[in-house]
Amino acid sequence: MQTVKSKTLAKNSVDGNGYVAFMNSSLSCDELKEVQRSFYRGEYNSKLLRLSTIHLEIKCPIYVRLAFGEHDLSTLTQQTNRLEAFIPSIDMINSGNTTTDAEIQESIQQNTEALLISPKGYRMDGCDTFIANTILPISVYNTTIVTGSLFDWLEFCDKQAPSNIKPYLETIHKVLSVEFGYYVEKRN
């Protein structure tokens, strides 16, 4: 029987609780360069970006995970019993009044905590798990394996996004730049 060693992923922190980690790819940057030499005489061709399938592990709120579905990125979400949710900082709320920002943040936190507790109570009362979870806020974190071609990932990173999703786009772009720097630069 063969023993497989577990590889510790380098987790790039996002928004305090989330992260982006490179898992693996079907072709490395060097392997793509070899295909480029063989098929395109060393010249860059954007078709190469579709050859390598990249897997990232991402811990993010549901609203970020939903954005993956707008592109050709597929997801596999880990099931968990421990729920945590994104609560925006006072700076992120940015209403123009610090007191109001603090009140809004506290209200969001209280409402989120109540929504996280309710499904547990419903399940304890015998409610179907799916039905009990229908009230979970979209700010709940999930750990997800997200898969797509380098082309699809770069398209995703180029999208216009709300300010709460941008840190994930920037971190994904940074991770891709480390693993596929040559192709990320050529694309830009």
QUITAJO-V103820 format. One record per pair of residues at least 24 apart in sequence whose ideal C-beta (glycine too) atoms are under 8 Angstrom apart, sorted by sequence separation. I is the first residue (numbers start at 1). J is the second residue. If there is no record, write none. Layout:
# QUITAJO-V103820
i & j
I & J
I & J
This chain:
# QUITAJO-V103820
i & j
27 & 51
28 & 52
61 & 85
116 & 140
26 & 51
27 & 52
61 & 86
87 & 112
112 & 137
26 & 52
27 & 53
111 & 137
150 & 176
25 & 52
26 & 53
85 & 112
112 & 139
25 & 53
26 & 54
25 & 54
24 & 54
25 & 55
150 & 180
154 & 184
24 & 55
85 & 116
22 & 54
23 & 55
23 & 56
83 & 116
150 & 183
154 & 187
22 & 56
23 & 57
21 & 56
20 & 56
21 & 57
20 & 57
21 & 58
19 & 57
20 & 58
19 & 58
18 & 58
19 & 59
18 & 59
17 & 59
18 & 60
18 & 61
11 & 57
14 & 60
18 & 64
9 & 57
11 & 59
85 & 137
87 & 139
83 & 136
86 & 139
85 & 139
85 & 140
86 & 141
84 & 140
85 & 141
83 & 140
84 & 141
83 & 141
80 & 142
80 & 143
78 & 142
77 & 142
78 & 143
77 & 143
78 & 144
17 & 84
77 & 144
78 & 145
18 & 86
76 & 144
17 & 86
75 & 144
76 & 145
75 & 145
15 & 86
75 & 146
76 & 147
92 & 163
66 & 138
74 & 146
75 & 147
92 & 164
73 & 146
74 & 147
62 & 136
73 & 147
74 & 148
62 & 137
63 & 138
73 & 148
62 & 138
63 & 139
68 & 144
72 & 148
88 & 164
61 & 138
62 & 139
65 & 142
71 & 148
72 & 149
61 & 139
62 & 140
68 & 146
86 & 164
61 & 140
65 & 144
73 & 152
61 & 141
62 & 142
72 & 152
73 & 153
60 & 141
61 & 142
71 & 152
59 & 141
60 & 142
59 & 142
73 & 156
59 & 143
60 & 144
71 & 155
58 & 143
59 & 144
71 & 156
57 & 143
58 & 144
57 & 144
58 & 145
57 & 145
58 & 146
68 & 156
71 & 159
56 & 145
57 & 146
67 & 156
70 & 159
55 & 145
56 & 146
55 & 146
56 & 147
55 & 147
67 & 159
54 & 147
53 & 147
54 & 148
67 & 161
53 & 148
54 & 149
53 & 149
54 & 150
52 & 149
56 & 153
51 & 149
52 & 150
67 & 165
50 & 149
51 & 150
54 & 153
49 & 149
50 & 150
49 & 150
50 & 151
63 & 164
64 & 165
49 & 151
63 & 165
61 & 164
64 & 168
46 & 151
49 & 154
60 & 168
58 & 168
58 & 172
56 & 172
56 & 175
23 & 145
54 & 176
18 & 141
17 & 141
25 & 150
54 & 179
54 & 180
52 & 180
49 & 183
48 & 183
49 & 187
44 & 183
46 & 187
44 & 186
20 & 168
32 & 180
15 & 164
33 & 182
18 & 168
29 & 179
20 & 171
28 & 179
29 & 180
32 & 183
15 & 167
19 & 171
20 & 172
29 & 181
14 & 167
15 & 168
22 & 175
29 & 182
14 & 168
21 & 175
25 & 179
29 & 183
20 & 175
25 & 180
22 & 178
14 & 171
22 & 179
12 & 171
12 & 174
12 & 175
